[in-house]
Structure formats: structure tokens, C-alpha cells
Amino acid sequence: MSAQSILITGATGAIGGALALAYAASGVRLILLGQRADRLEAVAQACREQGASVLPVVLDCRDIDALQAWAARCLVDDVPDLLIANAGVNINVSDTAEGELWADMQRLFEVNVLATLALVNAFLPAMRQRGSGQIALVSSLAAYFGLPMTPSYSASKAAIKAYGEGLRALLADEGIAVNVIMPGYVTSPMCEAMPGPKPWLWSPERAAAYIQRGLQRNRARISFPFPLNWGSWWLAVLPAALSQRVLGWIGYRV
């Protein structure tokens, strides 16, 4: 599937920035959302040097009213062919007795879940009216089975996985593709801050290339790398008590 107008949120992150560069080419219009103005402009400039037309938008996606207002203005001029909801944050269980703090949990769900649903909800009616479009939702392999160090993150990504799978079935006959992206470990500051082992670590560029191929082929679930995906899938299939024991064996424990 080809796209000429592409919206990417979280464009200042590792995967988001790599995706922007992967799609940047002559004739392509990129709409890039991010919070860090300096980093966003650097990504935008790199994409322009590859021939793309770029609209950088500095926006805190937790501000749902501002996000919806911006989307309404954007739709006056452009209905994206491809929307990649990539913005996300992570938190983990701390070494203190408090574990995950409520303020951090709330922020995580505002970014990972509510902002994603609000973004899709804002652009989907125009795609349905046009009868075409593609929506890519970035989940995680952590959506298969909750990791003990990152329970809230796992829950948020499980929500996105379920939402995307349901949306794909809902829109199957309307010419709108929906794809769930489930990365494993990708080199980034967010990944480095996560506790526990990080097997089969991929570079952002490798991840972006794999995601791009998967979206072109309209794969329902774009999950990688294979060994970690296979193992994570089994965690969801096995009895929960056994899966928890396996996680402990391989070093995923608080």
C-alpha cells in the first residue's frame, strides 16, 4: 500500500524519527508531531533533505482538547493516507515500596491510550467518508503478557493491541486498513531505562524498515523480532503461573 500523506506522532522518538526518514521522499508529505521542538526540527530538516514536504507540529498529545482542535484544522487541508500513532512513554516499578506512582501511571495512559484513541477518532470519519486510508497503532510485545517490572506499560499496550484488532475487523469492508505494530526491544533512551534483559535488540532503522514493509503488505500484526515474538506469544498461551515462572527464570523479576 502506498501513501503520499503520512502523519506520524512521537516523531522525536527513536522509532518515530526513523519512520519519518524511511518514508521521506520526493512527492511525500509528512506531518510530524512531537514535544521537543529542537529534535522535531532536526528530524524535519533531515526529511526535507530527502525531498519530502514536512509539516512539524509541536504538541503535547496529552492535551486532548488541543489535539482534537489541531486535527480539525489539519483536516481542512489534508486527510492523511497513513496515520502512524507512535507516541508512547514507559514507566517501571521502582525500588521503593510505592512501586509505580499514580501520577506516572496516569500520564502513561494519557499518552499511550487516550491520545491514541483520540487521534484515531479525530481522523477516522474523514477516512471513512473518503473510503480509503491506513491506520497503524504502535503496541508492543509486552501486550502479550504483562511484565512484572512494567505492569502499567504492558496494560496500555494490550489495550492498543485489542483496539487495533477490533478496529481492523470493523473497517475491513470500508477500504481502511488497520495494523498493529508490536516491537520488541529497539535502541532508545526509553529502552535503556527499562529494567531487565533486552534480548534481540534492534536499531531504530532496522525496526522502521521492517514496519514499513509490513504496512505496505497490510499485515494485521507487525511483530518483531521473531524469536522474542514467538516466546512472547507463548507466554500468552501457557497457563499464567507457568508464564510467570518462565519470566523469573530468564531474569524478568522485580
C-alpha positions as CSV (number, residue, x, y, z in Angstrom):
1,M,0.0,0.0,0.0
2,S,1.4,3.4,-1.0
3,A,0.9,6.7,0.8
4,Q,1.6,10.2,-0.2
5,S,0.4,12.0,3.0
6,I,1.7,10.5,6.2
7,L,1.1,11.6,9.8
8,I,3.5,10.3,12.5
9,T,3.1,11.0,16.2
10,G,6.1,10.6,18.5
11,A,8.3,11.8,15.7
12,T,11.0,12.9,18.1
13,G,11.4,9.3,19.5
14,A,13.7,6.6,18.1
15,I,11.2,4.7,16.1
16,G,9.1,7.7,15.1
17,G,12.2,9.6,13.8
18,A,13.4,6.5,11.9
19,L,10.0,6.0,10.3
20,A,9.9,9.6,9.2
21,L,13.3,9.2,7.5
22,A,12.2,5.9,6.0
23,Y,9.2,7.5,4.3
24,A,10.8,10.8,3.4
25,A,11.0,11.1,-0.4
26,S,10.1,13.4,-3.2
27,G,6.3,13.7,-3.5
28,V,5.6,12.6,0.1
29,R,4.1,15.0,2.6
30,L,5.0,14.3,6.2
31,I,3.1,15.6,9.2
32,L,5.3,15.1,12.2
33,L,4.1,15.5,15.8
34,G,6.4,15.7,18.8
35,Q,7.0,17.6,22.0
36,R,10.7,18.5,21.7
37,A,10.9,21.4,19.2
38,D,14.6,21.2,18.6
39,R,14.6,17.5,18.0
40,L,11.5,17.7,15.8
41,E,13.0,20.4,13.6
42,A,16.1,18.3,13.2
43,V,14.1,15.3,12.0
44,A,12.0,17.6,9.7
45,Q,15.1,19.1,8.2
46,A,16.6,15.6,7.5
47,C,13.4,14.6,5.8
48,R,13.3,17.7,3.7
49,E,16.9,16.9,2.5
50,Q,15.5,13.6,1.2
51,G,12.9,15.5,-0.8
52,A,9.8,15.3,1.4
53,S,7.5,18.2,2.2
54,V,7.3,18.4,6.0
55,L,4.9,20.0,8.5
56,P,6.4,19.8,12.0
57,V,3.8,20.2,14.8
58,V,4.9,20.7,18.4
59,L,2.1,19.4,20.5
60,D,1.7,17.6,23.9
61,C,-0.7,14.8,22.9
62,R,-1.9,14.5,26.5
63,D,-3.8,17.7,25.9
64,I,-6.8,16.0,24.2
65,D,-8.6,19.3,23.5
66,A,-5.6,20.8,21.8
67,L,-5.0,17.5,19.9
68,Q,-8.6,17.4,18.6
69,A,-8.6,21.1,17.7
70,W,-5.4,20.7,15.8
71,A,-6.8,17.6,14.0
72,A,-9.8,19.6,12.9
73,R,-7.6,22.3,11.4
74,C,-5.4,19.7,9.7
75,L,-8.5,18.0,8.1
76,V,-9.4,21.3,6.4
77,D,-6.4,20.9,4.1
78,D,-5.4,17.2,4.3
79,V,-6.7,13.7,5.1
80,P,-3.6,11.6,5.7
81,D,-3.3,8.4,3.7
82,L,-1.4,6.8,6.5
83,L,-1.7,7.6,10.2
84,I,1.0,6.1,12.5
85,A,0.1,6.5,16.1
86,N,3.5,6.0,17.6
87,A,3.8,8.4,20.6
88,G,4.4,6.5,23.8
89,V,6.1,6.5,27.2
90,N,7.1,3.9,29.6
91,I,7.5,3.6,33.4
92,N,8.7,0.8,35.6
93,V,8.3,-0.5,39.1
94,S,10.8,1.4,41.3
95,D,13.0,0.0,44.0
96,T,10.8,1.7,46.7
97,A,7.8,0.2,48.3
98,E,5.5,2.5,46.4
99,G,6.1,0.8,43.1
100,E,4.6,2.7,40.2
101,L,3.4,6.1,41.2
102,W,-0.1,7.2,40.3
103,A,0.9,10.4,38.6
104,D,3.3,8.4,36.3
105,M,0.6,5.8,35.6
106,Q,-2.0,8.5,34.7
107,R,0.5,10.2,32.4
108,L,1.3,6.9,30.7
109,F,-2.3,6.0,30.0
110,E,-3.0,9.6,28.8
111,V,-0.2,9.2,26.2
112,N,-0.3,5.6,25.3
113,V,-4.0,5.0,25.2
114,L,-6.2,8.1,25.4
115,A,-4.2,10.2,23.0
116,T,-4.0,7.4,20.5
117,L,-7.8,6.8,20.6
118,A,-8.5,10.5,20.4
119,L,-6.2,10.8,17.3
120,V,-7.9,7.9,15.5
121,N,-11.3,9.2,16.5
122,A,-10.5,12.6,15.0
123,F,-9.2,11.4,11.6
124,L,-11.3,8.2,11.1
125,P,-14.6,9.9,10.0
126,A,-12.8,11.7,7.1
127,M,-11.1,8.4,6.1
128,R,-14.4,6.6,6.1
129,Q,-16.0,9.4,4.1
130,R,-13.2,9.1,1.5
131,G,-13.3,5.4,1.5
132,S,-9.6,4.8,2.0
133,G,-6.8,5.1,4.5
134,Q,-4.4,3.2,6.7
135,I,-4.1,3.4,10.5
136,A,-1.0,1.9,12.2
137,L,-1.1,1.6,16.0
138,V,2.2,1.0,17.9
139,S,1.7,-1.5,20.6
140,S,4.4,-3.8,22.0
141,L,5.3,-7.4,22.5
142,A,4.6,-6.6,26.2
143,A,1.0,-6.6,25.2
144,Y,1.0,-10.5,25.0
145,F,1.7,-10.9,28.8
146,G,2.3,-8.4,31.5
147,L,5.9,-7.9,32.6
148,P,6.4,-7.6,36.3
149,M,8.6,-4.6,36.0
150,T,6.3,-2.7,33.7
151,P,2.7,-3.7,34.5
152,S,1.1,-0.4,33.5
153,Y,3.0,-0.1,30.3
154,S,2.1,-3.7,29.4
155,A,-1.6,-2.9,30.2
156,S,-1.5,0.2,28.0
157,K,0.0,-1.7,25.0
158,A,-2.5,-4.6,25.5
159,A,-5.3,-2.0,25.2
160,I,-3.9,-0.7,21.9
161,K,-3.5,-4.2,20.6
162,A,-7.1,-5.1,21.3
163,Y,-8.4,-1.8,20.0
164,G,-6.4,-2.1,16.7
165,E,-7.5,-5.7,16.2
166,G,-11.2,-4.8,16.7
167,L,-10.9,-1.7,14.5
168,R,-9.3,-3.7,11.7
169,A,-12.3,-6.1,11.6
170,L,-14.8,-3.2,11.9
171,L,-13.3,-1.3,8.9
172,A,-12.3,-4.3,6.7
173,D,-15.1,-3.7,4.2
174,E,-14.6,0.1,4.1
175,G,-11.2,0.3,2.3
176,I,-9.4,1.3,5.5
177,A,-6.5,-0.9,6.7
178,V,-5.6,-1.1,10.4
179,N,-2.3,-2.6,11.5
180,V,-1.0,-3.3,15.0
181,I,2.8,-2.8,15.4
182,M,4.4,-4.9,18.2
183,P,8.1,-4.1,18.5
184,G,10.4,-5.9,20.9
185,Y,13.5,-4.0,22.2
186,V,14.6,-1.1,20.0
187,T,17.6,1.0,20.9
188,S,16.4,4.2,22.5
189,P,16.6,6.1,25.8
190,M,13.2,4.7,26.8
191,C,14.5,1.2,26.1
192,E,17.7,1.8,28.1
193,A,15.7,3.0,31.1
194,M,13.7,-0.3,31.2
195,P,15.0,-2.8,33.8
196,G,15.6,-6.5,32.9
197,P,17.3,-8.2,29.9
198,K,16.9,-6.8,26.4
199,P,17.4,-9.8,24.0
200,W,17.5,-9.4,20.2
201,L,17.9,-5.6,20.4
202,W,17.2,-3.9,17.1
203,S,18.3,-0.5,15.8
204,P,15.5,2.1,15.1
205,E,16.4,2.0,11.4
206,R,16.0,-1.8,11.2
207,A,12.7,-1.5,13.0
208,A,11.4,1.2,10.8
209,A,12.3,-0.7,7.6
210,Y,10.5,-3.8,8.9
211,I,7.5,-1.8,9.9
212,Q,7.4,-0.1,6.5
213,R,7.4,-3.4,4.7
214,G,4.7,-4.7,7.0
215,L,2.5,-1.7,6.3
216,Q,3.0,-2.0,2.6
217,R,1.8,-5.6,2.8
218,N,-1.1,-4.6,5.1
219,R,-0.1,-7.2,7.7
220,A,-2.6,-7.3,10.6
221,R,0.1,-7.7,13.2
222,I,3.7,-6.4,12.6
223,S,5.6,-8.0,15.4
224,F,9.4,-8.5,15.7
225,P,12.0,-9.8,16.2
226,F,10.8,-13.4,15.5
227,P,12.5,-15.2,18.4
228,L,11.2,-12.7,21.0
229,N,7.8,-12.5,19.3
230,W,7.5,-16.3,19.3
231,G,8.4,-16.5,23.0
232,S,6.1,-13.7,24.0
233,W,3.2,-15.3,22.2
234,W,3.8,-18.5,24.2
235,L,3.6,-16.5,27.4
236,A,0.0,-15.6,26.5
237,V,-0.8,-19.3,25.6
238,L,0.7,-21.1,28.5
239,P,-1.0,-21.2,31.9
240,A,-0.3,-17.9,33.7
241,A,1.5,-19.5,36.6
242,L,3.9,-21.2,34.2
243,S,4.5,-18.0,32.2
244,Q,5.3,-16.1,35.4
245,R,7.8,-18.8,36.4
246,V,9.4,-18.6,32.9
247,L,9.8,-14.8,33.3
248,G,11.6,-15.3,36.6
249,W,13.9,-17.9,35.1
250,I,15.1,-15.6,32.3
251,G,15.6,-12.6,34.6
252,Y,12.3,-10.6,34.4
253,R,11.7,-10.2,38.1
254,V,11.3,-7.2,40.3
